[in-house]
Amino acid sequence: MPDKNKIIHDLQYFERLDSSDKELIQKLDEVMVLLELSKIDTENIRGIKLKLNEALDKKLSRKDLITEIKEVSLSSDMDKMAQLDELEMLLNTHHLDSKQAKGFTLRATLIRGVKVMLGLMFVVLGFSMIILPAPPYFEMYVIFNFTPDDGVTLMDVISLIIILAGIYIILTSIKPKQHE
């Protein structure tokens, strides 16, 4: 019987959702009647239209909602109960589905992948600058000689700096960010 109770509870929840949409449609109809009855000038009409369009665009675009949820959950100046209350309010007032969250995480993963590829390119470039022979005019300055014909040049040091920069880019893009 617990399954039957759950089904009844779910049906009641969906009926409440449907009634909240009816209330919204009723309020929208009231606004339309008020607009028809009022003697409002065109500048105010444009302002109302702009405000309504911004609200609808914000409702359709969920990037702001995801970042707002992230900010609230990572906020250190709120206590945990206030964070939970704020998250509950955000999730109750806005619709968020898994497709929107998946798109957000997919974009973050693509950015992370591009950073890793860029870091790998830096590492390969640095190693190729060390391994491949450079023309004599490109070998700028010898810092330390191993033998009369071979040594560490300024170009080798620059190559090592490029390699370390590539490793740094790879490591910072792979590890998860720690928020204060």
trRosetta pair geometry for C-beta under 8 A, 3 or more apart (Angstrom, degrees):
i j d omega theta_ij theta_ji phi_ij phi_ji
1 4 5.3 -49 -158 32 57 115
1 5 6.5 56 148 -19 77 100
2 5 5.6 -53 -151 37 41 113
2 6 6.3 43 152 -22 69 104
3 6 5.6 -54 -150 35 33 112
3 7 6.4 35 152 -20 65 104
4 7 5.7 -52 -149 35 32 112
4 8 6.4 32 152 -18 65 105
5 8 5.7 -54 -148 37 33 111
5 9 6.2 35 152 -20 66 106
6 9 5.5 -53 -146 37 32 113
6 10 6.2 33 154 -19 65 105
7 10 5.7 -53 -146 37 31 111
7 11 6.4 32 154 -20 64 105
8 11 5.7 -53 -148 35 31 112
8 12 6.5 31 153 -18 64 105
9 12 5.8 -55 -151 36 30 111
9 13 6.5 34 150 -21 64 105
10 13 5.5 -52 -149 34 33 114
10 14 6.5 30 154 -16 66 103
11 14 5.8 -54 -148 38 33 108
11 15 6.4 36 151 -21 65 104
12 15 5.6 -51 -148 34 34 113
12 16 6.5 36 152 -19 64 102
13 16 5.8 -54 -153 34 32 111
13 17 6.6 34 149 -19 64 103
14 17 5.4 -48 -148 34 38 115
14 18 6.4 40 152 -20 66 103
15 18 5.6 -52 -148 36 34 112
15 19 6.3 32 153 -18 65 105
16 19 5.7 -53 -145 38 33 110
16 20 6.5 37 153 -23 64 101
17 20 5.7 -52 -151 31 32 111
17 21 6.9 33 150 -17 63 101
18 21 5.7 -52 -156 33 36 112
18 22 6.7 38 146 -21 65 102
19 22 5.3 -47 -150 33 41 116
19 23 6.5 46 150 -22 66 99
20 23 5.5 -46 -150 32 37 114
20 24 6.6 40 150 -20 63 102
21 24 5.5 -51 -150 34 36 114
21 25 6.4 35 152 -17 66 104
22 25 5.7 -53 -148 38 33 110
22 26 6.2 36 151 -21 65 106
23 26 5.5 -53 -147 36 32 114
23 27 6.4 31 154 -18 65 104
24 27 5.8 -53 -147 36 31 109
24 28 6.3 33 152 -20 64 106
25 28 5.5 -52 -147 36 32 115
25 29 6.5 36 152 -21 64 103
26 29 5.7 -52 -151 34 32 112
26 30 6.6 34 149 -20 63 103
27 30 5.5 -50 -151 34 36 114
27 31 6.6 39 150 -20 65 101
28 31 5.6 -49 -151 33 34 113
28 32 6.6 38 149 -21 64 103
29 32 5.5 -51 -150 33 35 114
29 33 6.6 35 152 -19 66 102
30 33 5.7 -52 -150 35 34 110
30 34 6.3 34 152 -18 66 106
31 34 5.6 -55 -147 38 33 113
31 35 6.3 35 153 -21 66 104
32 35 5.7 -53 -149 34 30 112
32 36 6.6 29 153 -18 63 106
33 36 5.8 -56 -151 36 32 111
33 37 6.3 21 155 -12 66 111
34 37 5.9 -62 -143 43 30 105
34 38 6.0 28 161 -25 67 112
35 38 6.0 -55 -137 32 26 109
35 40 7.1 -57 -146 21 68 138
35 48 7.8 174 -107 126 119 163
40 44 4.8 -108 -177 85 104 129
40 45 5.8 127 118 -58 115 84
40 48 7.9 17 158 -9 155 139
41 44 5.4 93 59 13 72 101
41 45 7.1 -131 105 -7 38 93
42 45 5.3 -53 -146 36 38 116
42 46 6.4 42 155 -22 68 101
43 46 5.8 -51 -153 33 31 112
43 47 6.6 33 149 -19 62 105
44 47 5.4 -51 -149 35 37 115
44 48 6.4 37 153 -18 67 103
45 48 5.8 -53 -148 37 31 110
45 49 6.2 33 152 -20 65 107
46 49 5.6 -55 -145 38 31 113
46 50 6.2 32 155 -20 65 106
47 50 5.8 -54 -146 36 29 111
47 51 6.3 27 155 -17 64 107
48 51 5.7 -56 -147 38 30 111
48 52 6.2 28 155 -17 66 108
49 52 5.8 -56 -145 39 29 109
49 53 6.1 28 156 -19 65 109
50 53 5.8 -55 -144 38 28 110
50 54 6.3 30 156 -20 64 106
51 54 5.8 -54 -148 35 29 111
51 55 6.5 29 153 -18 63 106
52 55 5.7 -55 -149 36 32 111
52 56 6.3 27 154 -15 66 107
53 56 5.8 -56 -145 40 31 109
53 57 6.1 32 156 -19 66 107
54 57 5.7 -54 -143 39 29 111
54 58 6.2 30 156 -20 63 106
55 58 5.8 -54 -148 36 29 111
55 59 6.4 30 152 -20 63 106
56 59 5.5 -53 -148 35 33 113
56 60 6.3 28 154 -15 66 106
57 60 5.7 -57 -145 40 32 107
57 61 5.9 11 161 -1 69 112
58 61 6.1 -62 -133 51 27 96
58 64 6.2 -41 -151 47 86 151
59 94 7.6 -158 -134 -129 68 88
61 64 6.2 66 112 4 99 100
62 65 4.6 -47 -158 37 69 119
62 66 6.0 71 144 -24 84 96
62 94 7.5 138 -124 168 93 123
62 96 6.2 137 -155 -114 136 79
62 100 4.4 -1 78 -165 148 147
63 66 6.0 -55 -150 35 32 108
63 67 6.4 24 155 -11 65 108
63 104 7.0 155 -117 -96 69 107
64 67 6.0 -60 -147 43 30 105
64 68 6.0 31 154 -22 66 110
65 68 5.6 -56 -144 38 29 112
65 69 6.3 30 156 -19 65 104
65 90 7.0 149 -157 -180 88 108
65 94 5.1 -169 -126 149 138 159
65 96 6.1 -154 128 -85 139 112
65 100 8.0 20 67 143 120 145
66 69 5.8 -51 -147 35 30 110
66 70 6.4 32 152 -19 62 107
66 96 7.5 133 -74 -134 78 126
66 100 7.0 -160 -53 140 123 104
66 101 6.6 157 -109 -105 124 68
66 104 5.0 -135 165 -94 171 165
67 70 5.4 -52 -147 38 34 115
67 71 6.3 37 153 -21 66 104
68 71 5.7 -50 -145 35 32 112
68 72 6.4 29 156 -16 64 105
68 90 6.4 -173 116 -133 114 140
69 72 5.9 -56 -147 38 30 108
69 73 6.2 23 158 -14 65 111
69 87 6.6 75 -142 -127 84 86
69 90 5.8 175 -88 124 84 151
69 91 7.6 71 -108 -63 123 86
69 96 7.8 24 -38 -85 152 164
70 73 6.0 -61 -144 41 27 105
70 74 6.1 5 164 -1 65 115
71 74 6.3 -70 -141 48 24 96
71 75 6.3 48 155 -55 63 97
72 75 5.6 -33 -149 -4 31 121
72 78 7.5 -12 -159 32 70 154
72 83 6.1 147 162 -147 85 77
72 86 4.9 -148 -155 116 135 127
72 87 5.7 171 116 -70 133 78
72 90 6.7 -173 15 -18 160 149
73 83 6.6 98 -113 -175 41 119
73 87 6.4 63 -74 -86 86 127
74 179 4.8 -7 -166 106 130 159
75 78 4.8 41 112 16 123 108
75 83 6.4 -177 60 -101 105 106
76 180 6.7 -72 -13 127 149 69
78 82 4.3 -125 -174 91 106 120
78 83 4.9 134 107 -59 125 82
78 86 7.1 -32 -172 0 166 141
79 82 5.1 90 56 12 73 104
79 83 7.1 -135 99 -7 36 90
80 83 5.5 -53 -147 35 34 114
80 84 6.3 34 155 -19 67 104
81 84 5.7 -51 -147 37 33 111
81 85 6.3 34 153 -19 65 105
82 85 5.6 -52 -146 37 33 112
82 86 6.2 32 155 -18 65 107
83 86 5.8 -57 -147 38 29 109
83 87 6.2 27 155 -17 66 108
84 87 5.8 -54 -143 39 30 109
84 88 6.1 33 156 -21 64 107
85 88 5.7 -54 -147 36 29 112
85 89 6.4 29 154 -19 63 105
86 89 5.7 -54 -149 36 31 111
86 90 6.4 30 153 -19 65 106
87 90 5.7 -54 -146 37 32 111
87 91 6.1 22 160 -11 67 110
88 91 6.1 -61 -142 43 27 103
88 92 6.0 24 159 -17 65 113
89 92 5.9 -59 -141 40 26 108
89 93 6.1 8 166 -6 64 115
90 93 6.4 -70 -143 44 22 98
90 94 6.0 -24 175 23 63 115
91 94 6.8 -72 -124 57 22 81
91 96 6.7 -71 -129 22 74 123
96 100 6.1 -110 -156 65 69 133
96 101 6.7 66 169 -45 104 103
97 100 5.6 100 61 8 68 98
97 101 7.5 -140 105 3 38 92
98 101 5.5 -57 -145 45 41 109
98 102 5.8 46 154 -26 72 107
99 102 5.6 -53 -143 36 29 113
99 103 6.5 32 155 -21 62 103
100 103 5.8 -51 -151 32 31 111
100 104 6.6 31 151 -18 62 105
101 104 5.6 -53 -151 35 35 113
101 105 6.4 27 154 -11 68 106
102 105 5.9 -57 -144 43 32 104
102 106 5.9 38 154 -26 66 108
103 106 5.5 -51 -141 34 29 115
103 107 6.5 32 157 -20 62 103
104 107 6.0 -54 -154 33 28 110
104 108 6.7 25 150 -14 62 106
105 108 5.5 -53 -147 39 38 112
105 109 6.2 40 153 -21 68 105
106 109 5.7 -54 -147 37 31 112
106 110 6.4 33 153 -20 64 104
107 110 5.7 -52 -147 34 31 111
107 111 6.5 31 154 -18 64 104
108 111 5.8 -53 -149 36 32 111
108 112 6.4 33 152 -18 64 107
109 112 5.6 -54 -147 38 32 112
109 113 6.3 36 152 -21 65 105
110 113 5.5 -52 -147 35 32 113
110 114 6.5 34 154 -20 65 102
111 114 5.8 -51 -149 34 32 110
111 115 6.5 33 152 -18 63 104
112 115 5.7 -54 -151 35 33 112
112 116 6.5 34 151 -20 65 103
112 173 5.0 150 -151 176 71 97
112 174 7.4 113 -175 -88 112 38
113 116 5.6 -52 -148 34 34 111
113 117 6.4 33 153 -17 66 104
114 117 5.7 -53 -148 37 33 111
114 118 6.3 36 152 -20 65 106
115 118 5.6 -53 -147 36 32 113
115 119 6.4 34 153 -19 65 105
115 169 5.9 -147 177 171 88 96
115 170 7.6 163 133 -99 85 37
115 172 7.7 -90 160 87 139 85
115 173 3.6 176 105 -99 131 150
116 119 5.7 -55 -150 37 32 113
116 120 6.4 33 152 -19 65 105
116 169 7.8 172 -101 127 29 90
116 170 5.6 67 -132 -127 67 77
116 173 5.4 -145 -57 96 71 138
116 174 6.7 78 -91 -63 111 89
117 120 5.6 -53 -148 37 33 112
117 121 6.4 36 152 -21 64 103
118 121 5.7 -52 -150 33 32 113
118 122 6.7 35 150 -20 63 102
118 166 7.8 -152 127 -129 61 80
118 169 6.0 -87 98 150 98 150
119 122 5.6 -51 -152 32 34 113
119 123 6.6 33 151 -18 66 103
119 166 4.5 124 -169 -171 62 67
119 167 6.9 119 -175 -76 113 14
119 168 7.6 -154 -127 67 116 46
119 169 3.5 -166 -87 89 103 106
119 170 3.6 179 129 -52 155 79
119 173 6.7 -153 -19 19 137 129
120 123 5.6 -52 -148 35 35 111
120 124 6.3 32 155 -16 67 106
120 166 6.8 133 -66 -176 10 119
120 170 6.8 87 -52 -84 66 122
121 124 5.8 -54 -143 40 32 109
121 125 6.1 35 155 -21 65 108
121 166 7.2 -154 70 -123 47 123
122 125 5.7 -56 -146 38 28 113
122 126 6.3 29 156 -20 64 106
122 162 5.6 -150 -175 171 89 82
122 163 7.0 163 136 -106 86 28
122 165 5.6 -102 173 92 149 92
122 166 2.8 -172 89 -80 109 106
122 169 6.5 99 22 26 145 136
123 126 5.8 -55 -149 35 29 111
123 127 6.4 22 157 -12 64 107
123 163 5.4 66 -127 -138 62 71
123 166 3.9 -157 -46 114 71 149
123 167 6.4 88 -85 -55 113 72
123 170 7.6 1 -32 -26 128 135
124 127 6.0 -57 -145 41 30 106
124 128 6.1 28 157 -19 66 109
124 166 8.0 177 10 -148 56 166
125 128 5.8 -58 -144 39 27 108
125 129 6.4 30 155 -22 63 105
125 162 6.0 -86 97 151 103 138
125 166 7.6 159 41 -60 95 141
126 129 5.8 -55 -151 31 30 111
126 130 6.8 23 153 -14 63 105
126 159 4.6 129 -161 -177 73 72
126 160 6.7 114 -173 -84 124 18
126 161 7.8 -163 -120 65 126 43
126 162 3.8 -179 -83 91 105 102
126 163 3.5 -155 109 -56 160 80
126 166 6.4 -139 -3 4 127 132
127 130 5.7 -57 -152 37 36 109
127 131 5.9 21 158 -11 72 113
127 159 7.4 131 -66 174 19 116
127 163 6.5 87 -47 -94 72 120
128 131 5.9 -58 -131 45 32 102
128 132 5.4 16 176 -6 71 117
129 132 6.9 -48 -115 44 17 97
129 134 7.5 24 -165 -65 68 121
129 155 6.6 -137 164 165 109 98
129 156 7.9 174 122 -104 96 41
129 158 7.4 -80 138 94 152 93
129 159 4.0 -161 89 -103 119 118
129 162 7.0 71 23 47 143 146
130 156 5.8 73 -116 -128 90 79
130 159 4.7 165 -53 129 88 158
130 160 7.6 71 -71 -56 128 71
134 138 4.2 -113 166 90 113 124
134 139 5.5 141 88 -56 117 81
134 155 6.1 -59 11 141 167 169
135 138 4.7 88 60 4 78 108
135 139 7.6 -147 95 -9 41 83
136 139 5.8 -50 -149 29 38 109
138 155 6.6 60 142 -85 84 150
139 142 7.5 24 157 -63 108 80
139 153 5.0 -81 -161 -140 89 163
139 155 5.9 -92 -122 5 53 134
140 153 6.4 131 48 171 70 107
140 154 4.4 -55 73 57 118 126
140 155 5.9 139 11 -42 96 88
141 153 6.5 139 75 -162 41 77
141 154 4.3 49 51 -20 90 124
142 145 6.0 36 160 -67 131 85
142 151 4.9 58 -161 86 111 134
142 152 7.3 112 -162 76 65 45
142 153 5.3 -50 -100 -101 53 74
142 154 7.9 -93 -64 -15 16 77
143 151 7.2 -172 57 146 58 110
143 152 4.9 -47 60 99 105 95
143 153 6.5 148 2 -131 85 18
143 154 6.3 123 -42 -64 104 61
143 156 7.9 -117 22 55 119 109
143 157 6.7 67 -19 -35 152 128
144 151 5.4 -164 98 -170 49 105
144 152 4.6 22 49 38 93 107
145 148 6.7 25 -179 -101 133 28
145 150 7.4 118 -158 87 67 42
145 151 3.8 -63 -109 -82 44 139
146 150 5.1 -30 56 99 109 93
146 151 5.3 -180 5 -94 71 61
146 152 7.8 91 -31 -21 94 75
147 150 4.9 38 46 40 96 89
147 151 7.4 -149 43 -54 49 79
152 156 5.1 -112 -157 69 71 145
152 157 7.0 76 165 -48 105 88
153 156 5.0 110 54 0 68 97
153 157 7.5 -129 103 0 44 85
154 157 5.6 -51 -153 35 40 112
154 158 6.4 41 148 -19 68 104
155 158 5.6 -51 -147 37 35 113
155 159 6.3 40 151 -23 65 104
156 159 5.5 -51 -148 35 33 115
156 160 6.5 34 152 -19 64 102
157 160 5.7 -50 -149 34 33 111
157 161 6.6 36 150 -20 63 102
158 161 5.6 -51 -151 34 34 113
158 162 6.6 36 149 -19 65 103
159 162 5.6 -52 -151 35 34 112
159 163 6.4 36 150 -20 66 103
160 163 5.5 -49 -146 35 36 114
160 164 6.3 34 154 -17 66 104
161 164 5.8 -53 -146 39 31 110
161 165 6.4 35 152 -21 64 105
162 165 5.6 -52 -148 35 31 113
162 166 6.5 33 152 -19 63 104
163 166 5.7 -55 -152 35 32 112
163 167 6.5 30 152 -17 66 104
164 167 5.6 -50 -145 37 35 111
164 168 6.3 39 153 -22 65 104
165 168 5.6 -52 -148 36 31 114
165 169 6.5 34 153 -20 64 103
166 169 5.7 -52 -148 34 32 111
166 170 6.5 31 153 -18 64 105
167 170 5.7 -54 -149 37 33 111
167 171 6.2 28 156 -16 67 108
168 171 6.0 -57 -143 40 28 107
168 172 6.2 20 162 -12 65 111
169 172 6.2 -60 -142 42 25 103
169 173 6.2 16 162 -13 63 113
170 173 6.2 -68 -148 40 25 103
170 174 6.2 17 160 -18 65 113
171 174 6.0 -60 -141 36 28 107
171 175 6.2 12 170 -7 67 110
172 175 6.7 -55 -131 41 26 98
